[in-house]
Amino acid sequence: MRNLIIIAFLLVFSSCLRLDSFLYNPDTSIEAYGYDSYEGEVEIEVGPEYTIADSMIHPLTFQSHPSGDDKKIHAVYLGNIADIATDTIILYCHGNRDHLDFYWPRIKLLANVGGKNRYGVLAMDYRGFGLSEGPATEEGMYEDVDACMLWLKQMGLTDDRLVIYGFSLGSAPATELTANPRTLQPSKLMLESCFASDDVFVEDASGLSLPGSYFTSLQINNGDEIKKVEEPFFWIHGVDDSFIRMDTHGETVFGNYRGSYSEAHRIEGGEHGDVPTVMGYPEYLNAVYKFILR
Amino acid sequence: MATIRSFILYSLILFFASCNATRVIKPLEKGEKQLSAGLGGPGIIYAGAPIPMPLTSVNYAQGVDSNVTLSVGMHTTSLAFGVLQSDVSLGIRAYQSKSERFGLTATPGIHVLYDLYENNFRTYPQLEATTWWQYSESKQHLLYGGLGTWIELFKQKAHGQVQTNELMPWITVGHQFNLERWSYLTEFKYLGFQHKTAPSVVDFVSPGGNGTIGFYFGVSRTIGK
């Protein structure tokens, strides 16, 4: 009997621990978004020349509920909302840290591609990040980005004018929703410091061919999903990225792309979060602009 | 970007491949039975100090004859992640001096891992050679050192990438303090020294940026003979 109890305990305990939530590092302590007045840590610093006028900053909320798990999602649109019906829009999917304010300088930078407010930029906090409700989940993240697409569609955006940009964790919804479109089919995919899959994380850390399923139940698989993407693909990665390695993660995603056009930017000296800084903001913005124009 | 959560994630991942101290240092006598519990793992720098990560495992060993000991281990930390991980090995007395103070133990074995979520199965053959020295007058306590490796059988990694690491070797140095029924083990292991661990979000105890130093503690009790 004693042995049976021990075995039962082990079997129950055996299904307790998964590391899925370790993928997300959200900060939900803020009471409001600060944007330019935010005094906490930000990933990169940009100069005043990239400041966006308050009149062009539009805080938004959406109900994200495609699968019935209704959550209020916070987002911000930079630009003239009327332009959504006629011009190209960049949908920005941020990384796994904190909230929109942490990535605010990056979002502002994209609002300077091709000149100040040349393109509208929409960025959101996935559920569980910042003020967005609910716990962070993989499917929830896809739903929240798709909810943004739904709003853009309601504002008049069409497939051919949507460019989706994914940074780090954001490469997952950007790739997923380009490979398997729901509300809109992005016309171009841009990935910065993307990861391939949890399998590659585990292999990098262990040096062995251990599968990711030993630690997580995540289904994120940019390395395979990119094979379905036919739209033009912009790929940029820091050569010295120690968080998501370029040689194992980034190159795998880039190498598996089989679509119509791709361009790679390997940034010497670039770490995980500082690629635009190391590349130089004018050069970075020019590269993004040229890709959007083509 | 080296956040604490990422740090924990990476640390846990490396646990599984460096999970236990040496199973058989000196073969048991024929019929002798021993239960062991182990704690320890790769060393990391935390708050400026090196600490071992708390991997746990339990082990049963029995002397098949005076030269061969069968050892079966279960990895309890892996189990907590829904991964059944077990190791089976044979400790073979390859050499023993006439004075019985020195010896060499060869330990072939195998690790098997199976996850309950996606049914992924992995097996890693293991080879290990351990030389020991009963240094005390009573021949009671042991100093030991050895070499070992896991053998990677998979030639492909995720997404069709080529697996270039065919071995995951280690060097071991340890001490076993033996009382009548209880013994206590302290071991250092330099694991994966051909595998580059730096740069990394985890600050491993990693000489030259390669591999990691592991710290292990074990306690054993002889339960029958």
HADDOCK unambig.tbl for C-alpha pairs under 7 A between the chains (distance, minus, plus):
assign (segid A and resid 13 and name CA) (segid B and resid 80 and name CA) 5.68 0.50 0.50
assign (segid A and resid 14 and name CA) (segid B and resid 79 and name CA) 4.91 0.50 0.50
assign (segid A and resid 14 and name CA) (segid B and resid 80 and name CA) 4.38 0.50 0.50
assign (segid A and resid 14 and name CA) (segid B and resid 81 and name CA) 5.89 0.50 0.50
assign (segid A and resid 14 and name CA) (segid B and resid 82 and name CA) 4.46 0.50 0.50
assign (segid A and resid 15 and name CA) (segid B and resid 80 and name CA) 6.55 0.50 0.50
assign (segid A and resid 15 and name CA) (segid B and resid 81 and name CA) 6.33 0.50 0.50
assign (segid A and resid 15 and name CA) (segid B and resid 82 and name CA) 4.92 0.50 0.50
assign (segid A and resid 16 and name CA) (segid B and resid 80 and name CA) 6.18 0.50 0.50
assign (segid A and resid 16 and name CA) (segid B and resid 81 and name CA) 6.54 0.50 0.50
assign (segid A and resid 17 and name CA) (segid B and resid 80 and name CA) 5.84 0.50 0.50
assign (segid A and resid 17 and name CA) (segid B and resid 81 and name CA) 4.76 0.50 0.50
assign (segid A and resid 18 and name CA) (segid B and resid 81 and name CA) 6.02 0.50 0.50
assign (segid A and resid 22 and name CA) (segid B and resid 5 and name CA) 5.72 0.50 0.50
assign (segid A and resid 22 and name CA) (segid B and resid 6 and name CA) 6.57 0.50 0.50
assign (segid A and resid 22 and name CA) (segid B and resid 9 and name CA) 6.56 0.50 0.50
assign (segid A and resid 199 and name CA) (segid B and resid 158 and name CA) 6.17 0.50 0.50
assign (segid A and resid 200 and name CA) (segid B and resid 158 and name CA) 6.41 0.50 0.50
assign (segid A and resid 202 and name CA) (segid B and resid 13 and name CA) 6.21 0.50 0.50
assign (segid A and resid 205 and name CA) (segid B and resid 10 and name CA) 6.28 0.50 0.50
assign (segid A and resid 205 and name CA) (segid B and resid 13 and name CA) 6.42 0.50 0.50
assign (segid A and resid 205 and name CA) (segid B and resid 14 and name CA) 5.95 0.50 0.50
assign (segid A and resid 206 and name CA) (segid B and resid 13 and name CA) 6.44 0.50 0.50
assign (segid A and resid 206 and name CA) (segid B and resid 14 and name CA) 5.02 0.50 0.50
assign (segid A and resid 206 and name CA) (segid B and resid 17 and name CA) 6.46 0.50 0.50
assign (segid A and resid 207 and name CA) (segid B and resid 165 and name CA) 6.65 0.50 0.50
assign (segid A and resid 207 and name CA) (segid B and resid 195 and name CA) 6.61 0.50 0.50
assign (segid A and resid 208 and name CA) (segid B and resid 152 and name CA) 6.86 0.50 0.50
assign (segid A and resid 209 and name CA) (segid B and resid 154 and name CA) 6.52 0.50 0.50
assign (segid A and resid 209 and name CA) (segid B and resid 157 and name CA) 5.58 0.50 0.50
assign (segid A and resid 213 and name CA) (segid B and resid 117 and name CA) 6.96 0.50 0.50
assign (segid A and resid 213 and name CA) (segid B and resid 118 and name CA) 6.46 0.50 0.50
assign (segid A and resid 214 and name CA) (segid B and resid 81 and name CA) 6.93 0.50 0.50
assign (segid A and resid 214 and name CA) (segid B and resid 83 and name CA) 6.13 0.50 0.50
assign (segid A and resid 214 and name CA) (segid B and resid 115 and name CA) 5.84 0.50 0.50
assign (segid A and resid 215 and name CA) (segid B and resid 81 and name CA) 6.40 0.50 0.50
assign (segid A and resid 223 and name CA) (segid B and resid 159 and name CA) 6.44 0.50 0.50
assign (segid A and resid 224 and name CA) (segid B and resid 159 and name CA) 6.93 0.50 0.50
assign (segid A and resid 242 and name CA) (segid B and resid 199 and name CA) 5.45 0.50 0.50
assign (segid A and resid 242 and name CA) (segid B and resid 200 and name CA) 5.25 0.50 0.50
assign (segid A and resid 242 and name CA) (segid B and resid 201 and name CA) 6.59 0.50 0.50
assign (segid A and resid 243 and name CA) (segid B and resid 200 and name CA) 6.57 0.50 0.50
assign (segid A and resid 243 and name CA) (segid B and resid 201 and name CA) 6.05 0.50 0.50
